[in-house]
Amino acid sequence: MLGAIIGDTIGSVYEWNNIKTKEFPLFTQRSTFTDDSVMTVAVAHACLNAASAGGELSKPELVSLMQSYGRRYPDAGYGGRFHRWINSRHPKPYNSFGNGSAMRVSPVAWVADDLETVERLAAASAEVTHNHPEGIHGAQAVAGCILLARQGASNQAIRAYAEEVHGYDLAFTLDEIRPEYAFDVSCQGSVPQAIVALLESTSFEDAIRNAISIGGDSDTIAAIAGSIAQGRYGVPDELAEEVARRLPEHLRSTVTRFCERFVS
């Protein structure tokens, strides 16, 4: 899940200033965590609590934590409907198929070692807001790819899983789509691109550069690609340390607890 936070932070300055190249500074003075990181940490917190209780991910507790984290960081860049959900007295799912379900899901891929459990947890993490089938598929596909990557699955196996289980068309290269690819916050319009950014990569950093180089919803695509890349490559110490310095203690402490508990 740290890979998602790193991707989000690096991509934060390019979301509204898209670039179409892999040559760019990883960090600037304006690089910061966004809603992607905040909600990833909220899911991680819920996973920690579930592990301590010895049970499944509790949707009511997840809702409470997501609202609490969201209200604590109100200017992190939430979408309109999600912002209203955060502040609702009676929050309900709103049938979204946006990529918010996919960008926050990564912690669930580290708390179990079998695909069935990871997909069930991913669905639970999505359904509190993104209960549209595509919103659920996006979360499950990303979590499943992370699990496969950390278990050493080949690129071919990861591609087959995304295509055959979740119906994504990955028959494109980043070079082919880069010139025309535009902002798309749907799962179906950004999760496949993030997966291909991983499949074409040679390192964790290269996966992040791939993701940002196509433009679009840069911080979220980089967060998703980074979350899978952590499973494949691990996270470089220097990037982890740089991002940790940019996180408030409240977020950093939860990340540390999660990594100590689940990420070897």
C-alpha positions in Angstrom: 0.0 0.0 0.0 3.0 2.3 0.4 3.5 2.0 -3.4 0.1 3.6 -3.9 1.0 6.5 -1.6 4.3 7.0 -3.4 2.5 7.0 -6.8 -0.1 9.4 -5.6 2.4 11.8 -4.2 4.6 11.8 -7.3 1.6 12.1 -9.6 -0.1 14.9 -7.6 1.6 17.7 -9.5 0.7 16.2 -12.9 -3.0 15.5 -12.5 -4.0 18.9 -13.8 -0.7 19.5 -15.6 -0.4 16.4 -17.7 2.9 15.4 -19.3 3.4 13.0 -22.1 7.0 11.9 -21.3 8.8 9.7 -18.8 11.4 12.4 -18.2 10.2 14.5 -15.2 11.3 15.2 -11.6 9.8 12.6 -9.2 9.3 15.2 -6.5 8.9 19.0 -6.5 8.1 21.4 -3.7 4.4 20.9 -4.6 4.4 17.1 -4.4 1.9 16.0 -1.7 -0.5 13.3 -0.7 -4.0 13.5 -2.0 -7.4 11.8 -1.4 -5.9 8.7 -2.9 -3.4 8.3 0.0 -5.9 9.4 2.7 -8.4 6.8 1.7 -5.7 4.1 1.3 -4.6 4.7 4.8 -8.2 4.6 6.0 -8.6 1.2 4.4 -5.3 0.1 6.0 -6.5 1.2 9.4 -9.7 -0.9 8.9 -7.6 -3.9 7.9 -5.5 -3.5 11.1 -8.6 -3.4 13.2 -10.0 -6.4 11.5 -6.8 -8.4 12.0 -6.8 -7.4 15.7 -10.4 -8.6 16.1 -9.7 -11.8 14.2 -12.5 -11.2 11.8 -13.6 -9.9 8.4 -13.4 -6.3 7.3 -16.3 -4.5 8.9 -18.1 -2.2 6.5 -19.6 0.0 9.3 -16.1 0.5 10.8 -14.7 1.1 7.3 -17.3 3.8 6.7 -16.6 5.4 10.0 -12.8 5.4 9.4 -13.2 6.7 5.9 -15.4 9.6 7.1 -13.0 10.3 10.0 -9.9 10.4 7.8 -11.8 12.4 5.1 -13.0 15.0 7.5 -9.5 15.3 9.0 -8.1 16.1 5.6 -11.0 18.0 3.9 -8.8 19.6 1.2 -7.2 16.5 -0.2 -9.1 16.7 -3.5 -12.2 14.5 -3.2 -14.7 14.3 -5.9 -18.0 16.0 -5.4 -20.2 12.9 -4.6 -17.5 11.4 -2.4 -17.1 14.7 -0.5 -20.8 14.7 0.2 -20.6 11.1 1.3 -17.8 11.9 3.8 -19.9 14.5 5.4 -23.2 12.6 5.3 -24.9 11.7 8.6 -26.2 8.5 6.8 -23.7 7.6 4.2 -24.9 5.2 1.5 -23.3 3.7 -1.6 -24.0 5.8 -4.7 -23.4 3.3 -7.5 -20.1 4.8 -8.6 -17.8 3.1 -11.1 -15.1 5.7 -10.5 -11.5 4.8 -9.9 -11.7 5.7 -6.2 -12.4 2.1 -5.4 -9.3 1.0 -7.2 -6.9 3.6 -5.8 -7.7 2.8 -2.1 -7.9 -1.0 -2.3 -4.2 -2.0 -2.0 -4.0 -2.8 1.7 -6.4 -5.7 1.4 -4.0 -7.5 -1.0 -1.4 -7.7 1.9 -3.6 -9.2 4.6 -4.4 -12.5 2.9 -2.6 -14.9 0.6 -5.4 -16.4 -1.4 -7.2 -14.8 -4.3 -10.7 -15.6 -3.1 -10.2 -13.8 0.2 -8.4 -10.8 -1.4 -11.2 -10.4 -3.9 -13.9 -10.6 -1.2 -12.1 -8.0 0.9 -11.6 -5.8 -2.2 -15.4 -6.0 -2.9 -16.2 -5.0 0.7 -13.8 -2.1 0.5 -15.5 -0.9 -2.7 -19.1 -1.5 -1.9 -19.5 1.2 0.8 -19.4 3.8 -1.9 -18.6 2.2 -5.3 -21.3 -0.5 -5.5 -21.6 -0.4 -9.3 -20.3 -3.7 -10.8 -17.5 -1.8 -12.6 -16.4 -0.1 -9.4 -16.2 -3.5 -7.7 -14.4 -5.1 -10.6 -11.8 -2.3 -10.5 -11.0 -2.8 -6.9 -10.9 -6.6 -7.2 -8.7 -6.5 -10.3 -6.1 -4.2 -8.7 -6.1 -6.2 -5.5 -5.8 -9.4 -7.4 -2.9 -8.1 -9.5 -1.1 -7.0 -6.4 -1.5 -10.4 -4.8 -0.3 -12.1 -8.0 2.7 -9.8 -8.3 3.8 -10.3 -4.7 3.5 -14.0 -5.2 5.8 -13.9 -8.2 3.3 -14.4 -11.0 4.5 -13.7 -14.5 3.3 -10.7 -16.5 1.5 -13.1 -18.7 -0.4 -14.5 -15.7 -1.3 -11.0 -14.4 -2.5 -10.0 -17.9 -4.6 -13.1 -18.2 -6.2 -12.6 -14.8 -7.1 -9.0 -15.6 -8.5 -9.9 -19.1 -10.2 -13.2 -18.4 -11.5 -12.7 -14.9 -12.3 -9.0 -15.0 -12.9 -8.4 -18.7 -10.3 -5.7 -19.2 -8.9 -5.2 -22.7 -5.1 -4.8 -22.3 -4.3 -5.2 -26.0 -2.5 -1.9 -26.3 0.8 -0.4 -25.5 1.5 2.9 -23.7 3.2 4.3 -26.7 0.0 3.6 -28.7 -2.4 5.4 -26.4 -0.1 8.2 -25.0 -0.8 10.8 -27.7 -4.6 10.6 -27.4 -5.2 9.3 -23.8 -7.2 11.9 -21.8 -8.6 12.4 -18.3 -10.9 9.4 -17.4 -11.8 8.8 -13.8 -13.8 5.6 -14.4 -12.4 2.2 -13.4 -12.8 0.9 -16.9 -10.9 3.9 -18.3 -8.0 4.0 -16.0 -7.4 0.6 -14.3 -6.3 -1.2 -17.5 -3.9 1.7 -18.3 -2.4 1.4 -14.8 -2.0 -2.4 -15.1 -0.2 -2.0 -18.5 2.1 0.6 -16.9 3.2 -2.2 -14.5 3.4 -4.8 -17.3 5.7 -2.6 -19.4 7.9 -1.6 -16.4 11.4 -2.6 -15.5 11.4 -1.3 -11.9 9.2 0.3 -9.3 10.2 3.8 -10.5 9.7 2.9 -14.1 6.2 1.8 -13.4 5.4 5.2 -11.8 7.0 7.0 -14.8 5.0 4.8 -17.2 1.8 5.7 -15.5 2.3 9.4 -15.3 3.6 9.6 -18.9 0.2 8.9 -20.4 -1.5 11.9 -18.8 -5.1 11.6 -17.6 -5.8 11.2 -13.9 -2.1 11.1 -13.2 -2.1 10.7 -9.4 -4.6 7.9 -9.3 -3.2 6.0 -12.3 0.3 6.3 -10.6 -1.2 5.2 -7.3 -2.8 2.1 -8.8 0.4 1.2 -10.8 2.5 1.9 -7.8 0.4 -0.4 -5.6 0.9 -3.3 -8.1 4.6 -2.4 -8.6 5.2 -2.7 -4.9 4.1 -6.3 -5.1 6.4 -6.9 -8.0 9.5 -5.0 -7.0 9.1 -3.8 -3.5 9.6 -0.1 -2.7 13.0 1.7 -3.0 14.0 3.0 0.4 14.8 6.5 -0.8 11.3 6.9 -2.3 9.7 5.6 0.9 11.7 8.0 3.0 10.9 11.0 0.8 7.2 10.3 0.9 7.2 9.6 4.7 8.7 13.1 5.2 5.7 14.6 3.3 3.0 12.7 5.3 1.6 14.1 8.6 2.3 12.0 11.6 -1.3 10.8 11.8 -1.1 9.1 8.4 2.5 8.1 8.8 1.9 6.2 12.0 -0.9 4.1 10.4 1.3 3.3 7.4 4.1 2.2 9.7 1.8 0.0 11.8 0.4 -1.6 8.7 3.8 -2.3 7.1 5.2 -3.7 10.3 2.1 -6.0 10.6 1.7 -7.2 7.1 4.5 -6.2 4.7 7.8 -8.1 5.2 
